[in-house]
Every structure is written in C-alpha cells, then in structure tokens.
Amino acid sequence: MVSITWSDGCLSLKISYDLFKIKGYNFELELRPRTIILKNYSRYRVGTDQRRKYVYVYFDEKIKPLDKCDQFLEIKGVRYIDSYEFRYTRTFYDEYYTIVVPGIFYIEYIILSSTKLGIVLSKKREVYFEETSEYLIIYIV
C-alpha cells in the first residue's frame, strides 16, 4: 500500500490488476472491473452527451486526508503507477485527481474532487445503483 498527495495529508492507495482502492479519513472508493463501491455519499445523478455517460456522486462531507502516510508518493502533474495514470491539479478553490484506469475496467476515467466524484464511461454502458446504509454500489454492464 502507498499514499498519495491530498490536501495537507494523504490518501491511502491500493492497486492491483483488477482492483483500485483509495481511502481517506472519511472516504473510501473501490473500483473493480464492473463495480464501484463508495463510502461517504449523499446523492448521485447520471448525465449523457452524444458519446459518453457521466455518473456524478456527491459526498456527505469533504474528503479528509489521513494523518499517517506510508510509502508516500508525491504527485505533481502526471504520474503513472502500474497501469494507472494520475493527474493531480490543485486550484485556489479545490484539488482534483483525474485517474485513467486500464482497459479491464468498464469505465474510461474518474475525476475525484473534495466534494464529488465524476465517472466517465461509454454511452453504451448501463449503470445500476444499490444503496446500503453505508455504501453506494454502482454496477456497470
């Protein structure tokens, strides 16, 4: 497990061929080829354009970083970790990760900010949602 830049701390990151997991103090996101599991959400919506489908998930509260950072990897600009591409952007208003995932996943990329998650996928894909008391589970087919 490694840690990556977030605010004044870090986010924990676990990556393998078919698993991407990122975790903060009050936030958890797990990507699998056909499934996305998210903790700390309040609502979601789906939008489309001519070529893509967009899933927006809004968080209950801003992502809080972890205090303890193991094997810290500072990300400035673009960095590749295994088959994943990370683009970190920090503005006056917020910070963002654009994460391009390998082809095994049914999504193209995600954009993570402190208050929401954007998931970009082909318009041909269907998405189904399951809500539990703690998690939002998104199934992609």
N, C-alpha and C positions, 0 to 999 in steps of 0.2 A: 504494500500500500504506500502511496505517495501523497503529498499535499501540494496544492497549487494556490496561487495568489487569490485572495479575496479580501477586500476592504483592508482592515488593519490586522488581519489574521490570515486564515487559510481555509480551504475546503479539502476534505479527505477524498481521495480518488482511488478507485479500484477498477482495473481494466483487464479484460482477457478477450479472447477471440469473439465470444458471443455475449459478453456482459460488460456493461458500463455502469458504474455506481459512483455517485458523487454525494457527499454528505457534509452538512454544516451543523451548527449547534441546534437549530430548529427546522432543519430541512433535509430531505432525503429524496434522491431521484435515482431510479434504477431503470436502465434500458436493456431490453432483451430483443432479439430479432423481431418478434411480433407483439411485444408487450412493453408498456411503460407503466411503472408504479411510482406514484408521487405522494409524499407526505407534506403537509402544510399547504393546503389549497383551500380556497373559498368558493370558487366557481370556475367554469370553463365555457368556451364557445368555439364554434367551428366556422371558418370562412373559406371561400374559394375564389380563384380567378380562372382564367382560361386554361392554365396548365397545372396549377398546384392547389393543394388543400392545406389550410393552416389551422392548427389547433392552438388556442391560447388558453393557458391555465393561469389564474390569478391566485396569489398566495394570501394566506391569512395575515401574515406579517412579513416584514422584510427579512431576507436571509441574514442570519447572524453567523459570523465566522467562528471557527474553532480557535481556541487559545493555543493548543498544543499542535505543532506541525511536525510530523515525521517525514523524513526524506523530502524536504521542501524543494519544489521546482518552481522557480520564479518564471512567470510567463509574461513576456513583453512582446507585443506584436504577435507574430505567428510562431507556434512551436508544434512539432509532431511528437506524439507519444504513441508508440506502437503504430497502429493503422489509423489513428485518430488525429485530426487537425484541430488545434485550439487557436482561436484568435481572441485575445483579450483587449478590451477597449475600456478606458476609464475617462469619463467626461466630468464636467462640473456637476452634473445632475445625478449621474448613476454610473455603474460599471456593468459590463456585459461580457459574456463569453459566447462566441459563435463556435459551435463544435460540429465538425463534419465527421460523420461516422462511416465505417466501412460498408461495403455493399451487401453484407449479410443482413443488415437491418432494413426494415421496410420504410424507413424514413430517410430523408436526404440530409437534413441537419437540424440542430436545435439552436435557439438563442435564449440564453439564460440571463436575466437581469435580477436585481434585488427584489423586485415585486411581482415578476411574472416569467412564465416560460412560453416560448413560441416553438412549435414543432412544425416543420415543413415536410410535406410528403407529396407524392404523386396524386393528382386528382382522381385517378382510377381506384385508389385505395379507399376502403370503407373503414370507419372507426366506430367502435362501440365502447361505452363507458360503464364502469361499475364503481359505485361509491360505497365505501365502508365507513365506519365511524372514524377511522384514522387516515385512510388512503383513498386516492383516486387511481383506478386501474383502467388503462386505455388499451384496448385490443385493436390490432391493425390486421386487416385481411385484404 
